């Protein structure tokens, strides 16, 4: 693709990076068939190729974003399926992230959109406030049909009254059972520490059972991903910096063999911290050290040789979270782990297509997200499984909205098969 940036523009590192990305695109169209919004809507401007053209016009021309451009960029899930498909190696992630920052800095959204995005960006990264809001949301579930569409979506997504934080994710250290093989940090995170405590509990049990000392570092909370994908650069950097420095202090004091992330959306961003903090050279060493140690939980478990406590023969439909499949290029490790402990692992035909969760996407673009969620759930159900497994909380919640099958995190099944309890979502539906 031809660009016409001025020398003055190219002196800005972000613009120079955008120019390099744009020039790689050859408009081949391979990305169209794997883009969820193009498959669903059939609009060229809702494809990666079309969006790249819109982003080029906005960045190259230097003009403020217009409503139609913002609409099509907002509809992008950032699933990164296009990057897995692209033969030219176009780094679409860099381009769309930069564009979203530009939109938030120079485009005036309608007041309802501004309000919702600000509330989500503030609330979802504050576990205490989120716990209260979730509990209040349970009161609105009964009248969701009477609420405005976006508020109705928030009410339906709310799990209802949630319990307090798990003692497992309080700051501190959990000793390995038996001989210690690894010392690892676990990201407690923000949303998952409120609505996915069973995932953390299963992860810690599983790691300890297989010789890992697990540390919850003081100050390591939100990774920055949520506000990053909303285009809120400053808010994203603030929370990410706190988490980065919390781990950096621990690394300097005693070190970690790995930093374990069991929410794949967070993992994709944390592994990219050197680029995330590229404008803050004083954090370079910390960012590199953290990124080098960051692993998805399945990557570490693949090294541990899991010991089945009671092998299970249930059929598991495995859903590839986009941030794991496309963002981190991890596809085989979770499947192999499940198979190794006795599960019959089945993969859907449309494994590359997003379920519609995509961080806050199902709250900001509920109509498209619902269609994708129903399509994904039907695709998984066609495998006739006993349970659906995924490596990301957002996917679990999204798919769970559209199926009666239990949907659990991969580590919950692995924990159960190696001596842990039955996952809560499966309680009463399977034998212990």
C-alpha positions as CSV (number, residue, x, y, z in Angstrom):
1,X,0.0,0.0,0.0
2,X,1.3,3.4,-0.9
3,X,1.6,6.0,1.8
4,X,2.3,9.7,1.7
5,X,3.5,10.7,5.1
6,X,5.7,13.8,5.3
7,X,9.2,13.7,6.7
8,X,7.9,15.6,9.7
9,X,5.3,13.0,10.3
10,X,7.8,10.1,9.9
11,X,9.9,11.7,12.6
12,X,7.2,10.6,15.1
13,X,8.0,7.0,16.1
14,X,4.3,6.0,16.2
15,X,3.7,7.3,12.7
16,X,6.9,5.7,11.4
17,X,5.7,2.4,12.8
18,X,2.3,2.8,11.2
19,X,4.0,3.6,7.8
20,X,6.0,0.3,8.0
21,X,2.9,-1.7,8.7
22,X,0.7,0.0,6.0
23,X,3.4,-0.5,3.3
24,X,3.4,-4.3,4.0
25,X,-0.3,-4.7,3.0
26,X,-0.7,-5.9,-0.6
27,X,-4.5,-6.0,-0.6
28,X,-4.5,-9.7,-1.3
29,X,-7.8,-10.3,0.5
30,X,-6.7,-13.5,2.3
31,X,-7.9,-11.9,5.6
32,X,-11.5,-11.5,4.5
33,X,-12.5,-15.2,5.0
34,X,-11.1,-15.3,8.5
35,X,-12.5,-11.9,9.8
36,X,-15.6,-12.5,12.0
37,X,-17.2,-9.2,11.2
38,X,-16.7,-9.5,7.4
39,X,-18.0,-13.1,7.5
40,X,-21.0,-11.9,9.5
41,X,-21.7,-8.5,7.8
42,X,-20.2,-8.8,4.3
43,X,-19.0,-5.2,4.3
44,X,-15.5,-4.6,2.9
45,X,-15.1,-1.8,5.4
46,X,-15.7,-4.3,8.2
47,X,-12.8,-6.4,7.0
48,X,-9.1,-6.0,7.9
49,X,-8.3,-4.8,4.4
50,X,-11.1,-2.2,4.5
51,X,-10.1,-1.0,7.9
52,X,-6.5,-0.7,6.9
53,X,-7.6,1.6,4.1
54,X,-9.6,3.7,6.6
55,X,-6.7,3.8,9.0
56,X,-4.3,4.8,6.3
57,X,-6.6,7.6,5.2
58,X,-6.9,8.9,8.8
59,X,-3.3,8.6,9.8
60,X,-1.7,9.6,6.4
61,X,-4.1,12.5,5.8
62,X,-3.8,13.8,9.3
63,X,-7.5,14.6,9.4
64,X,-9.6,14.1,12.6
65,X,-11.5,10.8,12.6
66,X,-15.1,10.9,11.2
67,X,-18.1,9.0,12.5
68,X,-18.2,6.4,9.8
69,X,-14.5,5.5,10.2
70,X,-14.9,5.3,14.0
71,X,-17.9,3.0,13.5
72,X,-16.0,0.4,11.4
73,X,-12.9,0.6,13.7
74,X,-15.1,0.1,16.8
75,X,-16.6,-3.0,15.1
76,X,-13.2,-4.6,14.9
77,X,-12.8,-7.3,17.6
78,X,-9.0,-7.1,17.7
79,X,-9.2,-10.9,17.4
80,X,-6.0,-10.9,15.3
81,X,-7.3,-13.8,13.1
82,X,-6.2,-11.7,10.1
83,X,-2.6,-11.7,11.4
84,X,-2.6,-15.5,11.5
85,X,-3.8,-15.5,7.9
86,X,-1.8,-12.7,6.3
87,X,0.9,-13.9,4.0
88,X,2.6,-10.5,4.0
89,X,3.1,-10.3,7.8
90,X,1.0,-7.2,8.3
91,X,1.1,-6.3,12.0
92,X,-2.5,-5.3,12.2
93,X,-2.4,-5.2,16.0
94,X,0.0,-2.3,16.1
95,X,-2.1,-0.4,13.6
96,X,-5.5,-0.8,15.2
97,X,-4.1,-0.1,18.7
98,X,-2.5,3.1,17.5
99,X,-5.7,4.1,15.6
100,X,-7.8,3.6,18.7
101,X,-5.6,5.8,20.7
102,X,-5.9,8.5,18.0
103,X,-9.7,8.2,18.0
104,X,-9.9,8.6,21.8
105,X,-7.6,11.6,21.7
106,X,-9.3,13.5,18.8
107,X,-12.9,12.2,18.3
108,X,-15.9,13.4,20.3
109,X,-18.2,10.5,20.8
110,X,-21.9,10.8,21.5
111,X,-22.4,11.3,25.3
112,X,-23.9,7.8,25.9
113,X,-20.9,6.2,24.3
114,X,-18.5,8.3,26.3
115,X,-20.3,7.5,29.5
116,X,-20.3,3.8,28.9
117,X,-16.7,3.6,27.9
118,X,-15.5,5.7,30.8
119,X,-17.5,3.6,33.3
120,X,-16.2,0.3,31.9
121,X,-12.6,1.6,31.8
122,X,-12.9,2.8,35.5
123,X,-15.0,0.0,37.0
124,X,-13.7,-3.2,35.5
125,X,-10.1,-2.6,36.8
126,X,-11.2,-2.0,40.4
127,X,-12.2,-5.3,42.0
128,X,-13.8,-3.9,45.1
129,X,-16.1,-1.5,43.1
130,X,-16.8,-4.2,40.6
131,X,-17.8,-6.7,43.3
132,X,-20.4,-4.2,44.5
133,X,-21.6,-3.4,41.0
134,X,-22.0,-7.0,40.1
135,X,-24.0,-7.7,43.2
136,X,-26.2,-4.7,42.4
137,X,-26.5,-5.9,38.8
138,X,-28.3,-9.0,40.1
139,X,-31.2,-6.8,41.1
140,X,-31.5,-5.6,37.5
141,X,-31.5,-9.0,35.8
142,X,-35.3,-9.4,36.4
143,X,-36.1,-6.2,34.5
144,X,-33.4,-6.4,31.9
145,X,-36.0,-6.5,29.1
146,X,-37.2,-3.0,30.3
147,X,-33.8,-1.4,30.2
148,X,-32.1,0.4,27.3
149,X,-30.2,-2.1,25.1
150,X,-26.7,-1.5,26.4
151,X,-27.8,-1.5,30.1
152,X,-29.8,-4.7,29.5
153,X,-26.6,-6.3,28.1
154,X,-24.7,-5.3,31.2
155,X,-27.4,-6.7,33.5
156,X,-27.5,-10.0,31.6
157,X,-23.7,-10.4,31.7
158,X,-23.6,-9.8,35.5
159,X,-23.1,-13.0,37.4
160,X,-25.3,-11.7,40.2
161,X,-24.2,-11.5,43.8
162,X,-20.5,-12.5,44.1
163,X,-18.6,-13.6,47.1
164,X,-15.5,-11.9,48.5
165,X,-12.0,-12.4,47.2
166,X,-10.6,-15.9,47.3
167,X,-8.0,-16.3,50.1
168,X,-5.8,-17.9,47.5
169,X,-5.4,-14.6,45.6
170,X,-4.5,-12.5,48.6
171,X,-0.9,-11.2,48.5
172,X,1.5,-13.9,49.7
173,X,3.2,-17.2,48.9
174,X,1.7,-20.7,48.4
175,X,4.2,-23.4,49.1
176,X,4.8,-26.2,46.6
177,X,3.5,-29.7,47.6
178,X,6.5,-32.0,47.8
179,X,9.7,-31.1,46.1
180,X,9.8,-27.5,44.7
181,X,10.5,-27.5,41.0
182,X,9.6,-23.9,40.1
183,X,8.9,-20.6,41.8
184,X,6.2,-18.7,39.8
185,X,4.1,-15.6,40.1
186,X,0.4,-15.7,39.2
187,X,-1.5,-12.7,37.9
188,X,-4.6,-12.2,40.0
189,X,-5.8,-9.5,37.7
190,X,-8.9,-7.4,38.0
191,X,-12.2,-8.9,36.6
192,X,-11.1,-12.5,37.1
193,X,-10.3,-11.9,40.7
194,X,-14.0,-11.0,41.2
195,X,-15.9,-13.3,38.8
196,X,-13.4,-16.1,38.1
197,X,-12.1,-17.0,41.5
198,X,-12.6,-20.7,40.8
199,X,-10.1,-20.4,37.9
200,X,-7.5,-19.0,40.2
201,X,-8.2,-21.6,42.9
202,X,-7.9,-24.4,40.4
203,X,-4.7,-22.9,38.9
204,X,-3.0,-22.6,42.3
205,X,-4.0,-26.1,43.4
206,X,-2.8,-27.6,40.1
207,X,0.5,-25.7,40.2
208,X,1.2,-26.5,43.8
209,X,0.3,-30.2,43.3
210,X,3.0,-30.4,40.6
211,X,5.8,-28.7,42.5
212,X,5.3,-25.0,42.0
213,X,5.6,-22.4,44.7
214,X,3.1,-19.7,43.7
215,X,3.5,-16.0,44.6
216,X,0.8,-13.3,44.4
217,X,2.9,-10.1,44.3
218,X,1.8,-7.0,46.2
219,X,0.6,-4.4,43.7
220,X,0.3,-6.8,40.7
221,X,-3.3,-6.1,39.6
222,X,-4.6,-5.0,36.2
223,X,-2.2,-5.7,33.3
224,X,-3.5,-2.6,31.3
225,X,-5.2,-4.6,28.5
226,X,-8.7,-3.4,29.1
227,X,-8.1,0.3,28.8
228,X,-5.4,-0.4,26.1
229,X,-8.1,-1.8,23.8
230,X,-10.4,1.0,24.6
231,X,-7.7,3.4,23.4
232,X,-7.2,4.9,26.9
233,X,-3.4,5.0,26.7
234,X,-2.7,6.9,29.9
235,X,-5.0,4.8,32.0
236,X,-3.6,1.6,30.5
237,X,0.0,2.6,31.2
238,X,-0.8,3.6,34.8
239,X,-2.2,0.2,35.8
240,X,0.3,-1.7,33.7
241,X,3.2,0.1,35.3
242,X,2.0,-0.8,38.8
243,X,1.8,-4.4,37.9
244,X,5.1,-4.4,36.0
245,X,7.0,-2.8,38.9
246,X,5.4,-5.2,41.4
247,X,6.9,-8.1,39.5
248,X,10.2,-6.3,38.9
249,X,10.7,-5.9,42.6
250,X,10.1,-9.6,43.2
251,X,12.4,-10.5,40.3
252,X,15.2,-8.4,41.7
253,X,14.6,-9.8,45.3
254,X,14.4,-13.5,44.6
255,X,13.4,-14.1,41.0
256,X,10.7,-16.1,39.3
257,X,11.0,-19.0,36.9
258,X,7.8,-17.9,35.2
259,X,5.0,-15.4,35.5
260,X,1.8,-17.4,34.9
261,X,-1.2,-15.9,33.3
262,X,-4.5,-17.8,33.1
263,X,-6.4,-15.1,31.2
264,X,-5.1,-15.2,27.7
265,X,-6.2,-11.6,26.9
266,X,-3.9,-10.4,29.6
267,X,-1.1,-12.7,28.5
268,X,-1.0,-11.3,25.0
269,X,-0.4,-7.8,26.4
270,X,2.1,-8.7,29.1
271,X,4.2,-10.6,26.6
272,X,4.3,-7.3,24.6
273,X,5.3,-5.1,27.5
274,X,8.7,-4.1,25.9
275,X,6.7,-2.5,23.1
276,X,3.9,-1.3,25.5
277,X,6.5,0.7,27.5
278,X,8.7,1.7,24.5
279,X,8.3,5.4,25.3
280,X,9.5,4.9,28.9
281,X,13.1,3.8,28.6
282,X,13.5,3.7,32.4
283,X,11.2,0.7,32.4
284,X,12.9,-1.1,29.6
285,X,14.8,-3.7,31.7
286,X,11.7,-4.4,33.8
287,X,9.5,-4.8,30.8
288,X,11.9,-7.2,29.1
289,X,12.4,-9.2,32.3
290,X,8.7,-9.6,32.8
291,X,7.9,-10.4,29.1
292,X,10.7,-13.1,29.0
293,X,9.1,-14.8,32.0
294,X,5.4,-14.4,31.0
295,X,3.8,-17.7,30.0
296,X,0.2,-18.9,29.5
297,X,-0.6,-21.4,32.2
298,X,-0.8,-24.1,29.5
299,X,2.8,-23.5,28.5
300,X,4.1,-24.1,32.0
301,X,1.8,-27.1,32.6
302,X,3.2,-28.7,29.4
303,X,6.6,-28.8,31.2
304,X,5.2,-30.3,34.4
305,X,4.1,-33.8,33.2
306,X,0.7,-33.8,34.9
307,X,-0.2,-36.9,37.0
308,X,-3.8,-38.0,36.5
309,X,-5.5,-38.6,39.8
310,X,-8.7,-40.0,38.3
311,X,-8.7,-39.9,34.5
312,X,-11.8,-38.6,32.9
313,X,-13.3,-39.8,29.6
314,X,-15.8,-37.0,29.0
315,X,-16.0,-35.3,25.6
316,X,-14.5,-31.8,25.7
317,X,-15.2,-29.2,23.0
318,X,-12.1,-27.0,23.2
319,X,-12.6,-23.3,22.2
320,X,-9.6,-21.4,21.1
321,X,-9.6,-18.0,22.7
322,X,-8.4,-15.5,20.0
323,X,-5.8,-14.0,22.3
324,X,-4.3,-17.5,22.8
325,X,-4.7,-18.8,19.2
326,X,-3.9,-15.6,17.2
327,X,-2.3,-13.3,19.8
328,X,0.1,-15.9,21.3
329,X,0.0,-18.7,18.6
330,X,-0.8,-21.3,21.3
331,X,-3.1,-24.0,20.0
332,X,-1.8,-27.5,20.7
333,X,-0.6,-27.3,24.4
334,X,-4.1,-27.0,25.9
335,X,-5.5,-29.8,23.7
336,X,-2.6,-32.1,24.4
337,X,-2.8,-31.5,28.2
338,X,-6.5,-32.4,28.2
339,X,-6.0,-35.5,26.1
340,X,-3.1,-36.6,28.3
341,X,-5.3,-36.7,31.4
342,X,-8.0,-38.8,29.6
343,X,-10.4,-36.3,28.0
344,X,-11.8,-36.8,24.5
345,X,-10.9,-33.5,23.0
346,X,-12.9,-32.2,20.1
347,X,-12.2,-29.1,18.0
348,X,-14.9,-27.1,16.1
349,X,-14.7,-26.4,12.3
350,X,-14.8,-22.6,12.9
351,X,-12.1,-22.6,15.7
352,X,-10.5,-19.5,14.2
353,X,-13.6,-17.3,14.5
354,X,-14.1,-15.1,17.6
355,X,-16.9,-15.8,20.0
356,X,-17.7,-12.1,20.3
357,X,-16.4,-11.5,23.8
358,X,-13.2,-9.6,23.0
359,X,-12.7,-7.7,26.2
360,X,-15.5,-5.1,26.4
361,X,-16.8,-5.8,22.9
362,X,-19.9,-7.7,24.0
363,X,-20.8,-4.7,26.1
364,X,-20.0,-2.0,23.4
365,X,-21.2,-3.9,20.3
366,X,-23.9,-6.2,21.8
367,X,-25.8,-6.9,18.5
368,X,-22.7,-8.2,16.6
369,X,-21.4,-10.0,19.7
370,X,-24.6,-11.8,20.3
371,X,-24.7,-13.1,16.7
372,X,-21.1,-14.3,17.0
373,X,-21.8,-15.8,20.4
374,X,-24.7,-17.8,19.1
375,X,-22.8,-19.0,16.1
376,X,-19.8,-20.1,18.2
377,X,-22.0,-21.9,20.7
378,X,-23.9,-23.7,18.0
379,X,-20.6,-24.7,16.4
380,X,-19.3,-26.1,19.7
381,X,-22.6,-27.9,20.5
382,X,-22.4,-29.6,17.1
383,X,-19.5,-31.7,18.5
384,X,-21.9,-33.3,21.0
385,X,-19.6,-32.6,24.0
386,X,-20.2,-33.0,27.7
387,X,-18.4,-29.8,28.5
388,X,-16.8,-26.8,26.7
389,X,-13.4,-25.6,27.8
390,X,-11.6,-22.3,27.0
391,X,-8.5,-20.5,28.3
392,X,-10.0,-17.1,28.8
393,X,-12.7,-15.9,31.2
394,X,-14.4,-13.5,28.7
395,X,-14.9,-16.4,26.3
396,X,-16.3,-18.6,29.1
397,X,-18.9,-15.9,30.0
398,X,-19.8,-15.1,26.4
399,X,-20.3,-18.7,25.3
400,X,-22.1,-19.5,28.5
401,X,-24.8,-16.9,27.6
402,X,-25.8,-19.0,24.5
403,X,-25.5,-22.7,25.6
404,X,-26.9,-24.9,28.3
405,X,-23.7,-26.9,28.4
406,X,-21.2,-26.2,31.2
407,X,-18.3,-23.9,30.1
408,X,-15.2,-24.0,32.2
409,X,-11.5,-23.0,32.1
410,X,-9.1,-25.6,30.9
411,X,-7.2,-25.5,34.2
412,X,-10.4,-26.5,36.1
413,X,-10.7,-29.7,34.1
414,X,-6.9,-30.4,34.5
415,X,-7.2,-29.8,38.2
416,X,-10.2,-32.1,38.5
417,X,-8.4,-34.9,36.5
418,X,-5.3,-34.7,38.7
419,X,-7.0,-34.9,42.1
420,X,-8.9,-31.6,42.5
421,X,-12.7,-31.0,43.0
422,X,-15.3,-31.1,40.2
423,X,-15.5,-27.6,38.6
424,X,-18.4,-25.6,40.1
425,X,-20.1,-25.2,36.7
426,X,-20.2,-29.0,36.4
427,X,-21.4,-29.7,39.9
428,X,-24.3,-32.2,39.8
429,X,-23.8,-32.8,36.1
430,X,-21.0,-35.3,36.3
431,X,-19.7,-37.9,38.8
432,X,-16.9,-36.7,41.1
